[in-house]
């Protein structure tokens, strides 16, 4: 495809996302079904451009003095991708494939974009105005910078599966990807984010991935799993297992000792957990599904660790899913808080005296984090907070209450919140 066709396609996909409220993946699929001529490089280019526009939708509009999708695409290509104005004008003005010639006003805005220094924090941080109180509570004067960090492209993080291999061998097998240890976790490796127009590293295509040496898992997610502490030989319940990322991290730490149970209210999500567990060599996993009557009845009051990766707004994963930030509403957030209260109360019933609950969200909003923990503790005096840092390296990320808050700006991870709640003996 020519530059003009790619530019036009990105605007079409963004229009589908904005008008029909579709996720990026589905909007790209719809577009692709009508564009069989597009190659893999074209699709990677268009997808990367769409995602970068969504990451900075508000700041781009401010800089251009124009909130249209066209203006945001032009600004992304010039201000963030480094396209010269001449190339941009040629692409837009392509008579067959372009979206229309660049106007004098657009050229002037691109040549001298409006200074973001004067923009409100929510514009500089690229989040919705209604989230300003929550961002102020979480980050204070740094809220715009934290939001901007959530608008950057994310690297590819891997967790080395120590059931199958060790970090040194795993690193050696990833030489062609220039993987590096990112710190914080001893079994983590990182591959830098590709350029926006390029396809991501094909890590899942290498033989060692098929053999179960690695799992793709953000470093923050690995830290959250490690907050469970020493789990070898323990009875562990992952109450919201989903696709099984943290289940497998816990299982690796257990090294096939004890027993880990994976449960999710949506049985369909657990299909991947079974498949991935087999590949990873996990032999102490039991998958429980809501298709069976009372699937967890025999676990009541018996678990050493109940791990709760709670349903949440996903504000901490905006780097990877920037379209979700614009679909989030106050009503959705309120529903998530009710879900979080319920899953915490459920988790408490399975925790034995002296056992621990690990409450995790991929959210940066106190409404879903500290507020939910404090409300739970008020309802359940048998539980008490414990420091959530598993190692000294994580102590800088502890809140005043002893919980972990990770963000792209502070820890170079996705945004995560972790609280450790111990049931008194």
C-alpha positions in Angstrom: 0.0 0.0 0.0 1.1 3.6 -0.6 1.4 6.1 2.2 -1.8 7.8 1.2 -3.8 4.5 1.4 -2.3 3.7 4.8 -3.2 7.1 6.2 -6.7 6.9 4.9 -7.1 3.4 6.3 -6.0 4.5 9.7 -8.7 7.2 9.7 -11.3 4.7 8.6 -10.4 2.3 11.4 -10.4 5.1 14.0 -13.8 6.2 12.8 -15.1 2.7 13.3 -13.7 2.6 16.8 -15.1 6.0 17.8 -18.5 5.7 16.2 -19.2 2.1 16.9 -17.2 1.8 20.1 -15.3 -1.2 18.8 -12.0 -2.5 20.3 -9.0 -2.0 18.0 -8.7 -5.7 17.3 -12.3 -6.0 16.0 -12.1 -2.7 14.0 -8.9 -3.8 12.3 -10.5 -7.2 11.5 -13.5 -5.4 10.0 -11.2 -3.2 7.9 -9.0 -6.1 6.9 -12.0 -8.2 5.6 -12.5 -5.5 3.0 -8.9 -4.9 2.2 -7.5 -8.3 1.2 -4.8 -6.5 -0.8 -3.1 -5.3 2.4 0.0 -7.2 3.4 1.3 -7.9 6.9 3.5 -4.8 6.9 0.6 -2.7 5.9 -1.6 -4.1 8.7 1.2 -3.6 11.2 1.7 0.0 10.1 -2.0 0.9 10.2 -2.5 -0.9 13.6 0.5 0.9 15.1 -0.7 4.3 13.8 -4.2 3.7 15.2 -2.9 2.7 18.6 -0.5 5.7 18.8 -3.4 8.1 17.9 -5.5 6.5 20.7 -2.7 6.8 23.2 -2.5 10.6 22.8 -6.0 11.5 21.5 -6.4 14.6 23.7 -2.9 16.0 23.6 -2.8 15.7 19.8 -6.1 17.6 19.5 -4.7 20.3 21.8 -1.5 20.6 19.8 -3.4 20.9 16.5 -6.2 23.1 17.8 -8.5 20.5 16.1 -10.1 17.4 17.8 -10.8 15.6 14.5 -9.4 12.1 13.8 -7.7 13.4 10.7 -5.8 16.0 12.6 -4.8 13.4 15.2 -3.4 11.1 12.5 -1.5 13.9 10.7 -0.1 15.1 14.1 1.0 11.5 15.0 2.8 11.0 11.8 4.6 14.4 11.9 5.2 15.0 15.6 5.7 11.4 16.8 6.8 9.4 13.8 9.0 12.1 12.4 7.5 12.3 8.9 8.6 15.5 7.1 5.8 17.8 6.1 6.5 17.2 2.4 6.0 13.4 2.8 2.8 14.0 4.8 1.4 16.4 2.2 2.2 14.0 -0.6 0.5 11.1 1.2 -2.7 13.1 2.1 -2.9 14.6 -1.3 -2.6 11.4 -3.2 -5.4 11.7 -5.8 -6.2 7.9 -5.7 -5.5 6.8 -2.2 -5.1 10.0 0.0 -7.6 11.5 2.4 -7.5 14.9 0.9 -4.8 17.6 0.5 -3.4 19.2 3.6 -5.1 22.6 4.3 -3.2 25.8 5.1 -4.5 25.6 8.7 -3.3 22.0 9.1 0.1 22.9 7.7 0.4 25.8 10.1 -0.6 23.7 13.1 1.8 21.0 12.2 4.7 23.4 11.6 4.0 25.2 15.0 1.9 23.0 17.3 0.3 24.5 20.3 2.5 24.2 23.4 1.3 21.4 25.8 2.8 23.3 28.8 -0.3 25.4 28.9 -2.7 22.4 28.7 -4.7 21.1 31.7 -3.2 18.0 33.4 -5.8 15.7 31.9 -4.9 16.9 28.4 -1.1 16.5 29.0 -1.8 13.1 30.6 -4.3 12.0 27.9 -7.1 10.9 30.2 -10.7 11.9 30.5 -11.6 14.9 32.6 -13.9 12.9 34.9 -10.8 10.9 36.0 -9.1 14.0 37.3 -10.0 13.5 41.0 -8.8 9.9 41.0 -5.5 10.8 39.3 -5.0 13.6 41.7 -5.5 11.3 44.7 -3.2 8.7 43.2 -0.4 11.0 41.9 -0.9 14.5 43.0 1.3 17.0 41.1 2.7 14.2 39.0 -0.6 13.1 37.5 0.0 14.5 34.0 3.4 12.9 33.8 1.9 9.5 35.1 -0.8 9.8 32.4 1.8 10.6 29.7 3.8 7.5 30.7 0.7 5.4 30.3 0.5 6.7 26.7 3.9 5.3 25.7 4.4 2.0 23.8 5.1 -1.0 26.1 8.0 -3.5 25.8 7.5 -7.2 25.6 8.1 -8.8 29.0 8.8 -12.4 29.5 8.8 -14.6 32.6 11.3 -17.5 32.4 9.6 -20.7 33.4 11.9 -22.2 36.0 10.1 -25.6 35.8 11.7 -26.0 32.4 14.8 -23.9 32.3 16.8 -21.1 34.0 17.3 -17.4 33.2 20.8 -17.8 31.8 19.8 -20.4 29.2 16.6 -18.5 28.4 18.5 -15.3 27.8 20.9 -17.1 25.5 18.1 -18.5 23.4 16.7 -14.9 22.9 20.0 -13.4 21.5 18.4 -12.5 18.2 15.7 -10.4 20.0 18.3 -8.5 22.2 16.4 -9.5 25.3 17.7 -8.0 28.6 16.9 -8.5 32.3 14.8 -5.5 33.3 15.5 -5.8 37.1 13.0 -6.2 40.0 12.4 -9.9 39.3 15.1 -12.5 38.8 13.2 -14.5 36.2 12.1 -11.6 34.0 13.4 -10.7 30.6 12.5 -7.8 28.3 12.4 -7.2 24.6 12.2 -3.5 23.7 9.0 -2.2 22.1 9.2 -2.2 18.3 8.9 1.0 16.3 5.3 1.9 16.0 5.0 0.9 12.3 6.8 -2.5 12.8 5.5 -5.8 13.8 6.3 -7.1 17.3 9.1 -9.6 17.9 8.0 -13.1 16.9 9.0 -14.6 20.2 6.2 -17.2 20.2 7.6 -18.6 17.0 10.9 -19.9 18.5 11.1 -23.5 19.6 11.9 -22.7 23.2 8.6 -20.9 23.5 6.7 -24.0 22.3 8.7 -26.0 24.8 7.4 -23.9 27.7 10.5 -21.9 28.5 8.7 -18.6 28.5 5.4 -16.9 29.2 4.7 -13.4 27.9 3.8 -11.5 31.1 4.3 -7.9 32.0 6.9 -7.3 34.7 4.3 -5.7 36.9 2.2 -8.8 36.7 5.2 -10.9 37.7 5.8 -8.7 40.7 2.1 -9.1 41.7 2.4 -12.9 41.6 5.6 -12.7 43.7 3.7 -10.8 46.4 2.2 -14.1 47.4 5.5 -14.9 49.1 6.8 -18.4 49.6 4.2 -20.7 48.2 6.2 -24.0 47.9 4.2 -26.9 49.3 1.2 -24.6 50.0 -2.5 -24.8 49.1 -3.2 -21.9 46.7 -6.4 -20.7 45.0 -6.3 -18.3 42.0 -9.9 -17.1 42.3 -10.0 -15.0 39.1 -7.6 -17.0 37.0 -8.7 -15.8 33.5 -6.2 -17.0 30.9 -3.8 -18.2 33.6 -0.8 -15.8 33.5 -0.5 -15.4 37.3 -1.7 -19.0 37.9 1.4 -20.2 35.9 3.7 -17.7 37.7 2.5 -19.1 41.1 2.8 -22.6 39.8 6.4 -22.0 38.8 7.2 -20.6 42.2 5.6 -23.7 43.8 7.8 -26.0 41.5 5.1 -28.6 41.3 4.8 -28.9 45.1 1.6 -28.3 47.0 -1.6 -27.7 45.1 -2.8 -24.8 43.0 -6.5 -24.4 42.1 -7.5 -22.1 39.2 -11.1 -20.8 39.1 -12.9 -18.1 37.0 -16.5 -17.2 36.9 -16.3 -17.4 33.1 -15.4 -21.0 32.2 -14.3 -20.1 28.7 -11.4 -18.1 30.0 -9.9 -21.2 31.6 -9.4 -23.0 28.3 -6.0 -21.2 27.9 -5.0 -22.0 31.5 -5.2 -25.7 30.8 -3.3 -25.5 27.5 -0.6 -23.2 28.9 -0.3 -25.3 32.0 0.4 -28.4 30.0 3.1 -26.5 27.9 4.7 -25.2 31.1 5.0 -28.6 32.7 2.7 -27.8 35.6 1.6 -31.0 37.4 0.0 -29.6 40.6 -2.8 -27.6 38.9 -6.5 -28.3 39.3 -8.9 -26.2 37.2 -12.3 -25.7 38.7 -15.2 -24.2 36.6 -18.6 -22.8 37.4 -20.0 -25.5 35.1 -19.9 -27.8 38.1 -22.2 -27.3 41.1 -20.4 -25.7 44.1 -17.0 -26.0 42.4 -15.0 -24.6 45.4 -17.1 -25.9 48.3 -14.3 -28.3 49.5 -11.8 -25.4 49.7 -13.6 -23.3 52.2 -11.3 -22.2 55.1 -8.4 -24.3 53.8 -6.3 -22.1 51.5 -2.9 -20.9 52.6 -3.0 -18.3 49.8 -6.0 -16.9 47.9 -4.9 -14.9 45.0 -7.4 -12.3 43.6 -6.6 -10.7 40.3 -9.7 -8.7 40.5 -11.9 -7.5 37.6 -11.0 -3.8 37.1 -11.0 -0.8 34.8 -7.7 -1.8 33.2 -6.3 1.8 33.6 -2.9 0.4 34.4 -2.7 -1.4 31.0 -3.5 1.7 28.8 0.0 1.3 27.2 -1.2 -1.9 25.6 -4.9 -1.2 25.2 -5.3 2.5 24.7 -8.8 2.2 23.2 -10.1 1.1 26.6 -9.3 4.5 28.2 -11.9 6.2 26.0 -14.5 3.5 26.6 -14.3 3.6 30.4 -17.3 5.4 32.0 -18.3 6.3 35.6 -21.0 3.6 35.5 -18.5 0.9 34.4 -16.1 2.0 37.2 -18.9 1.7 39.8 -19.8 -1.8 38.6 -16.2 -2.9 38.8 -16.1 -1.7 42.4 -19.1 -3.8 43.3 -17.4 -6.8 41.6 -14.2 -6.1 43.6 -16.1 -6.0 46.9 -17.8 -9.3 46.1 -14.6 -11.1 45.1 -12.8 -10.0 48.2 -15.6 -11.2 50.4 -15.6 -14.5 48.4 -11.9 -14.9 48.8 -12.1 -14.4 52.6 -14.3 -17.6 52.9 -11.5 -19.8 51.4 -8.6 -18.3 53.4 -7.6 -20.4 56.4 -6.7 -18.7 59.8 -3.1 -17.5 59.4 -3.4 -17.6 55.6 -3.1 -14.7 53.1 -5.2 -13.0 50.5 -3.3 -11.2 47.7 -5.6 -8.5 46.1 -4.4 -7.3 42.7 -5.7 -4.9 40.2 -4.2 -3.6 36.9 -5.7 -0.2 37.9 -4.1 3.0 39.1 -7.4 4.4 40.5 -7.7 4.5 44.4 -11.4 3.9 44.0 -10.5 0.3 42.9 -7.4 -0.1 45.0 -7.0 1.4 48.6 -10.7 2.2 48.9 -11.7 -1.4 48.2 -9.2 -2.8 50.7 -10.2 -0.4 53.4 -13.9 -1.2 52.9 -13.1 -4.9 53.1 -11.1 -4.5 56.3 -13.9 -2.5 57.8 -16.3 -5.5 57.0 -13.8 -8.2 58.0 -11.9 -7.4 61.2 -10.3 -10.9 61.1 -8.0 -9.6 58.4 -5.0 -7.2 58.6 -2.8 -5.6 56.1 0.8 -6.8 55.7 3.6 -5.1 53.6 3.3 -6.2 50.0 6.9 -5.9 48.9 8.4 -9.4 48.4 12.0 -8.1 48.1 14.0 -4.9 49.2 14.1 -3.8 45.5 10.3 -3.4 45.6 10.2 -1.3 48.8 10.4 2.1 46.9 7.0 1.3 45.4 5.2 0.8 48.7 2.4 3.2 49.6 2.1 4.7 53.1 -0.2 1.8 54.0 2.2 -0.8 52.8 0.6 -1.7 49.5 2.4 -1.8 46.2 1.7 0.7 43.4 3.5 0.2 40.2 3.3 2.5 37.1 5.1 2.9 33.8 6.7 6.2 35.2 8.0 4.8 38.5 8.7 1.1 37.8 8.7 0.8 34.0 5.9 -1.7 34.2 2.2 -1.6 33.5 0.1 0.0 36.3 -0.6 -2.5 39.2 -1.8 -2.3 42.7 -1.1 -5.1 45.2 -2.3 -5.5 48.8 -1.5 -8.4 51.1 -4.2 -9.2 53.7 -3.5 -11.8 56.4 -6.2 -13.7 58.3 -5.5 -13.7 62.0 -4.8 -17.1 63.5 
